[in-house]
Amino acid sequence: MKGKRLYSAVLCGSLLSSFSLFAQESPNPIVAKPISPFVMLQQMDKAVNTLNYQLSYINITEQGIESLRYRHALVDQHVYAQLLQMDGPRREVIQRSNAISYFDASSGVDPFTLPGDHIIDGLPAILFADFDRLKNYYNFISVGRSRVADRLCDVVRIVSKDGSRFSYAVWLDSDSGLPLRADLLSQEGETIEQFQVVDFAVDDQLQQVMSPLVNAKLPPEITSLPKGSNAKLSWTPGWLPAGVMLLSQSQRHVPALAKNIESRLYSDGLFTFTVNVSPASETTSPQSYSTGRRTLYVEIRNNKEISVVGELPRDTAKRIADTVNTGD
């Protein structure tokens, strides 16, 4: 017995010695280079636009909670998508390539189709953002990992460099790159709105599920644009947040208000807002109102009503309105 124990001790010592020698002679293990948050967001963009997948999720806003399902598939290299409200009256949005069709059983409005390259209703704008453009005036910050829908996720924050806008925090599935949660955050970092996936699947069988849309009869496309969309206006804001671009401008008469309103529509690729100028009336008064991501700010100056309406913090809307030069 003593001999066996001695043999075992010698064998164990020999193995430990060999392991120690191997560890000393082995090269340093290869450590994977951390993926930058910009690359993570690029991977999300690729996943959102190229995978066949289904997201079941809830949207939480100040108006309440809504439950939705989003399906996306590529059929013969063409995009087909469906957004369906899961509770209450049936509301559905369908994408077939560059046509977006709207169906709402409760609105009393006939179904219609608009041109577009993705569904914008009920989905966070960050899902379809151009990150090559945004990187010039937003910081992308990695804030570690967390779990959503029982999946490990990489968390990235998207924060405007000049601090003038809201920000996003996005949870990206570590395997697929799909977004499983997106929080819209105030300038103070408080959650304003939340997109939260509760169940999802990446499945090529969705190509068969979505294939009936290939030959489906969709409602007619609305192609006419409002007149005056390229009107020449004599005023302009003196300051805008970095990266904001003019999308359109118009001049229209509003019979209910008995006055003309001039408008400019702006966007930075994440947030959209309008600046409006019209003659002030006796009933016009300054006002400021915010709910969720939307702000209405109105001021009166030189007998003109200047308003900023859209997805901006109140202080930013006020700063824009204060710098509008009406030419008076």
ABEGO torsion letter per residue (X at the ends): XAAAAAAAAAAAAAAAAAAAAAAAABBBBBBBBBBBAAAAAAAAAAAAAABBBBBBBBBBBAAEBBBBBBBBBBBGGBBBBBBBBABEBBBBBBBBEABBBBBBAAAGBBBBBBBEABBABGBBAAAABBAAAAAAABBBBBAEBBBBGGBBBBBBBBBBAAGABBBBBBBBBAAAGBBABBBBBBAAGBBABBBBBABBBBBAAAAAAAAAAAABBBBBBBABBBBGAABBBABBBABBBBGBBBABBBBBBBAAAGBBBBBBBBBAGABBBBBBBBBBBAABBBBBBBBEABBBBBBBBGGBBBBBBEBBBAAAAAAAAAABBAGX
